[in-house]
Amino acid sequence: MTTMVRAAVLPAVGAPLEIRDIVLPDPGPGQVRVRLTAAGVCHSDLSLTNGTMRVPVPAVLGHEGAGTVLAVGEGVTHVAPGDGVVLNWAPSCGACHHCTIGEVWLCATALAGVGAVHAHDAQGTALHPGLNVAAFAEETVVAANCVLPAPDGIPLAEAALLGCAVLTGYGAVRHSAQVRPGESVAVFGVGGVGLAALQAARIAQAGPVIAVDVSPAKEELARAAGATEFVLASDTTAKQIRVLTGGQGADVAVECVGRAETIRGAWESTRRGGRTTVVGIGGKDQQVTFHVLEIFHFARTLTGCVYGNSDPARDLPVIAEHVRAGRLDLGALVTDRITLDGIPAAFDAMLAGKGGRSLVVF
C-alpha cells in the first residue's frame, strides 16, 4: 500500500522549489514511516538548491525535523507506532574507521542513503532524499537509524530543532571549541545555529559573549539568546572585539556563516593562541588565505566542525536536560512559523540575513 502526501521538491539545481504530491511506499525492513510535526529550514537546504552541496535531483529537501512514528518495518525495535521521534540526517554506522575512534560525526557511510530512491511524484518521477530524511513533507520513510526517540517533556514542534541547529550550535561550543568558564566567545552569524551557539556559550559560563551580524535587527535576538555584547559586522569587527576583551581578542570565535571573509574575520578577532571553529558551509570558490609568519606569530587554531562534532545519541539527552531546566530555550531560535508553501520565502529571508530559524509546522 502507498500513500500520497505533499512535499517540497527541488527539481534541479538552481530551479525554484516546487510543492508536489508524492507517493510514499510503506516502510520496508529496517525502515520507519514518520508523520512530520515540524521541520526547520536550514542553510544547508539552501546550499542544496544552489549547488554548494550536491545531491541527486529531483530531491525532497529538509533534514531537521521531528514527528510521530506511523509504522515500522521488519527488524525495527527501538521505536514503535505512536512514538515521538527526532530525525537524524547523518546516522553513524558504528563500524567505519571514524566511528571506531569515536568521531561518529565523520562516519564514512552517514550519507549513504542520499542517492537512493525515496519516493515518486504523481507522474512517476523518482525522487531522492535531499539529506537522508526528506523532512519537507507531511510524511517520510527513513532508515531506522535516522530516527531517535524524542526527549520527554519537549513539544515535538520544538524538538525538530534538535535535529540540526541545536546539535550543531551547541556542539560547536561544547565539543569543537571546548569553551571553558570565563572564556570570551564571539559568534559570527545570528541565524538558527548562531543563536544555539550563543545559548551554549551562556551555558558554558563564557563571558563576554559577543554576537556579530550584518543586521542590526538581530541584536535583540542575540541578547535574548545570551549575548552580552553585539557588534555590527564591518571592516573594524576584529578591532571592536579586541576592545570588548581588554585588548586581547576573543578566546574563541564560532563562525556560522560559511564565507571566506567571515572566516578570516573570525580568526583575526581571536587573541594569540585563540581558537576559531568554522560551522558555516561555503562553496569551493571561497578561498581563505594566511601568510606563514602570522600563523607562527599568532599561534591560533582554525578548525572545521561537522554537525557540531556531536553524537546525537549521547548529546540529545544532555541538551534535553538543559531545555527542561530552562537553560536552553528552543522557542527563542524560531522567528517564523510557516507552511510548506512558505519555504521559498524563508530561503529569501535567509539570503537577506533576516530572522532566526523558520519552522515548517504541519
NORWORA-V396746 format. One record per residue. N is the residue number from 1. RES is the residue in one letter. PSI is psi in degrees with one decimal (999 if undefined). OMEGA is omega in radians with two decimals (999 if undefined). Layout:
# NORWORA-V396746
n=(N N)
res=(RES RES)
psi=(PSI PSI)
omega=(OMEGA OMEGA)
This chain:
# NORWORA-V396746
n=(1 2 3 4 5 6 7 8 9 10 11 12 13 14 15 16 17 18 19 20 21 22 23 24 25 26 27 28 29 30 31 32 33 34 35 36 37 38 39 40 41 42 43 44 45 46 47 48 49 50 51 52 53 54 55 56 57 58 59 60 61 62 63 64 65 66 67 68 69 70 71 72 73 74 75 76 77 78 79 80 81 82 83 84 85 86 87 88 89 90 91 92 93 94 95 96 97 98 99 100 101 102 103 104 105 106 107 108 109 110 111 112 113 114 115 116 117 118 119 120 121 122 123 124 125 126 127 128 129 130 131 132 133 134 135 136 137 138 139 140 141 142 143 144 145 146 147 148 149 150 151 152 153 154 155 156 157 158 159 160 161 162 163 164 165 166 167 168 169 170 171 172 173 174 175 176 177 178 179 180 181 182 183 184 185 186 187 188 189 190 191 192 193 194 195 196 197 198 199 200 201 202 203 204 205 206 207 208 209 210 211 212 213 214 215 216 217 218 219 220 221 222 223 224 225 226 227 228 229 230 231 232 233 234 235 236 237 238 239 240 241 242 243 244 245 246 247 248 249 250 251 252 253 254 255 256 257 258 259 260 261 262 263 264 265 266 267 268 269 270 271 272 273 274 275 276 277 278 279 280 281 282 283 284 285 286 287 288 289 290 291 292 293 294 295 296 297 298 299 300 301 302 303 304 305 306 307 308 309 310 311 312 313 314 315 316 317 318 319 320 321 322 323 324 325 326 327 328 329 330 331 332 333 334 335 336 337 338 339 340 341 342 343 344 345 346 347 348 349 350 351 352 353 354 355 356 357 358 359 360 361 362)
res=(M T T M V R A A V L P A V G A P L E I R D I V L P D P G P G Q V R V R L T A A G V C H S D L S L T N G T M R V P V P A V L G H E G A G T V L A V G E G V T H V A P G D G V V L N W A P S C G A C H H C T I G E V W L C A T A L A G V G A V H A H D A Q G T A L H P G L N V A A F A E E T V V A A N C V L P A P D G I P L A E A A L L G C A V L T G Y G A V R H S A Q V R P G E S V A V F G V G G V G L A A L Q A A R I A Q A G P V I A V D V S P A K E E L A R A A G A T E F V L A S D T T A K Q I R V L T G G Q G A D V A V E C V G R A E T I R G A W E S T R R G G R T T V V G I G G K D Q Q V T F H V L E I F H F A R T L T G C V Y G N S D P A R D L P V I A E H V R A G R L D L G A L V T D R I T L D G I P A A F D A M L A G K G G R S L V V F)
psi=(139.8 162.9 141.9 131.5 165.0 144.1 157.9 117.7 132.8 107.7 -31.5 156.6 129.3 -6.8 154.7 147.6 142.2 137.3 114.8 158.0 129.9 155.2 117.0 137.7 166.4 154.5 134.0 -171.8 132.0 18.7 161.9 136.7 130.8 133.1 118.8 136.5 -41.6 158.0 132.7 147.1 110.3 155.3 -26.4 -33.5 -42.0 -37.7 -27.4 -35.7 -33.3 1.3 1.9 -41.2 138.3 131.6 159.6 141.1 157.6 149.3 146.8 118.1 -176.5 123.2 -0.1 105.3 169.9 154.8 -159.0 135.2 127.6 -38.1 155.2 150.1 176.5 136.3 -7.1 120.7 -16.4 -12.8 159.7 161.0 134.8 -15.6 142.0 138.7 153.8 134.2 139.9 103.4 -15.2 69.3 144.3 146.9 -23.3 -2.3 -20.0 174.4 -48.1 -39.4 -40.0 -19.5 12.1 8.8 64.6 -23.5 -10.9 19.9 133.0 -21.0 13.5 -35.6 25.1 -27.2 -4.4 -35.0 -4.2 161.7 121.7 -40.7 -174.5 151.4 -178.2 -20.8 1.1 5.5 129.9 137.7 141.8 155.8 123.6 -54.9 65.9 -42.9 -13.8 60.8 -12.3 61.1 153.8 -33.7 158.1 156.7 123.6 164.0 148.9 -33.0 2.4 5.7 139.2 140.9 132.1 138.9 143.8 145.2 6.2 123.1 140.5 -35.3 -44.9 -29.6 -23.0 -35.2 -20.6 -23.4 -15.4 -64.8 -47.7 -44.8 -39.0 -50.8 -45.1 -44.6 -35.5 -40.0 -44.9 -45.6 -46.6 -57.0 -23.6 54.6 135.3 156.1 135.5 -10.4 148.0 139.7 132.9 125.3 119.4 114.3 107.2 61.5 -156.9 -47.0 -42.7 -40.2 -38.5 -38.7 -38.9 -42.8 -38.0 -36.6 -38.4 -43.3 -36.0 -0.5 37.4 160.3 137.5 158.3 115.4 123.9 137.7 128.8 158.8 -15.8 120.9 -21.1 -15.1 -9.4 -44.8 -44.2 -45.7 -45.0 -35.2 -28.6 -10.3 -2.7 134.1 -17.6 153.6 130.9 126.0 122.9 133.7 -174.5 -14.8 15.9 -48.8 -39.9 -42.0 -38.9 -35.7 -40.0 -40.4 -10.1 34.7 25.4 -1.6 -40.2 161.7 147.0 -37.8 137.3 136.6 114.5 117.9 23.6 -47.1 33.6 145.6 -45.7 -30.9 -39.1 -46.0 -42.0 -39.1 -43.8 -43.1 -22.3 -10.5 158.2 172.8 131.1 5.4 173.8 131.9 126.0 125.3 114.8 -35.3 148.3 121.2 173.6 170.6 -19.6 -8.2 110.9 129.5 128.7 149.4 148.5 154.7 -38.5 -39.8 -32.2 -44.6 -49.4 -46.7 -22.1 34.7 160.8 132.6 122.5 146.2 166.5 117.8 121.2 28.8 16.8 39.4 153.1 102.3 -39.4 -34.2 -40.9 -30.0 -44.6 -35.1 -46.6 -40.1 -37.7 -37.4 -39.0 -49.1 -31.1 -3.6 7.7 -22.3 123.6 103.5 -38.6 -26.8 -15.1 -22.8 122.0 -15.6 132.6 123.3 176.4 177.7 -39.6 -18.0 -1.3 -45.2 -40.9 -34.4 -38.9 -43.6 -41.9 -38.8 -44.2 -32.6 -1.9 26.7 140.8 178.3 -117.4 133.9 134.2 118.4 119.1 121.6 999)
omega=(3.10 -3.12 3.10 3.12 3.10 -3.12 3.05 -3.01 2.98 -3.06 3.14 3.11 -3.14 3.14 3.08 3.07 3.14 3.04 -3.06 2.90 3.11 -3.11 3.14 3.05 2.97 3.12 3.06 3.10 3.11 -3.14 -3.12 3.05 -3.05 2.95 -3.09 2.98 -3.14 3.08 3.12 3.10 -3.01 3.11 3.10 3.06 3.08 3.12 3.07 -3.10 -3.07 3.05 3.06 2.98 -3.05 3.01 3.07 3.10 0.02 -3.04 2.97 -3.08 3.13 -3.12 -3.13 -3.05 3.07 -3.13 -3.06 3.12 3.07 -3.10 3.10 3.09 3.14 3.07 -3.14 -3.05 -3.04 3.02 -3.12 3.09 -3.10 -3.14 2.97 -3.11 2.99 3.13 3.13 -3.01 -3.12 -3.09 3.14 -3.10 -3.14 -3.03 -3.11 -3.09 -3.08 3.13 -3.09 3.09 3.03 3.12 -3.01 3.13 3.09 -3.10 -3.07 -3.08 -3.03 -3.09 -3.09 -3.09 -3.05 -3.10 -3.11 3.02 -3.05 -3.06 3.05 3.03 -3.05 3.11 3.10 3.11 3.13 3.14 3.14 3.04 -3.07 3.04 3.04 -2.89 3.06 -3.02 3.09 -3.13 3.13 3.08 3.11 3.04 -3.04 3.01 -3.06 -3.13 3.06 3.07 3.06 3.11 3.13 3.13 3.10 3.00 3.14 3.13 -3.08 -3.14 3.13 3.12 3.10 -3.10 3.13 -3.03 3.09 -3.00 -3.05 3.09 -3.10 -3.11 3.11 -3.11 3.12 -3.14 -3.03 -2.99 -3.08 -3.13 3.14 -3.10 -3.13 3.12 3.10 3.11 3.08 -3.07 3.02 -3.14 -3.12 -3.14 -3.07 2.96 -3.12 -3.13 3.13 3.10 3.08 3.12 3.10 3.11 3.13 3.10 3.08 3.11 3.14 -3.14 3.06 3.05 -0.10 3.05 -2.99 3.07 3.13 3.11 3.14 -3.06 3.08 3.14 -3.12 -3.04 -3.12 3.09 -3.08 -3.12 3.09 -3.13 3.10 3.11 3.03 3.12 3.09 3.14 3.06 -3.03 3.13 3.10 -3.11 -3.08 -3.11 3.14 3.12 3.13 3.07 3.10 -3.11 -3.10 3.05 3.12 -3.05 -2.92 -3.10 3.01 -3.06 2.96 3.09 -3.08 -3.06 -3.06 3.14 3.07 -3.05 -3.09 3.12 3.09 3.11 3.14 3.10 3.13 -3.13 -3.09 -3.11 3.12 2.96 -3.09 -3.11 -3.04 3.07 3.08 -3.11 3.13 -3.06 -3.13 3.12 -3.12 -3.12 3.14 3.12 -3.09 3.10 -3.08 3.10 2.99 -2.95 -3.09 -3.12 3.08 3.10 -2.99 -3.04 3.09 3.12 3.09 3.06 -3.08 3.01 -3.08 3.14 3.07 -3.14 -3.04 -3.01 2.93 -3.03 -3.12 3.13 -2.95 -3.11 3.11 3.13 3.13 3.13 3.12 3.06 3.13 -3.10 -3.14 3.12 3.13 -3.13 -3.06 -3.14 -3.11 -3.12 3.11 -3.00 3.08 3.14 3.03 -2.95 2.99 3.08 -3.11 -3.11 -3.08 3.11 3.10 3.09 3.04 3.13 3.12 3.12 3.12 -3.14 3.12 -3.10 2.99 3.07 3.14 2.93 -3.07 3.04 3.12 -3.07 999)
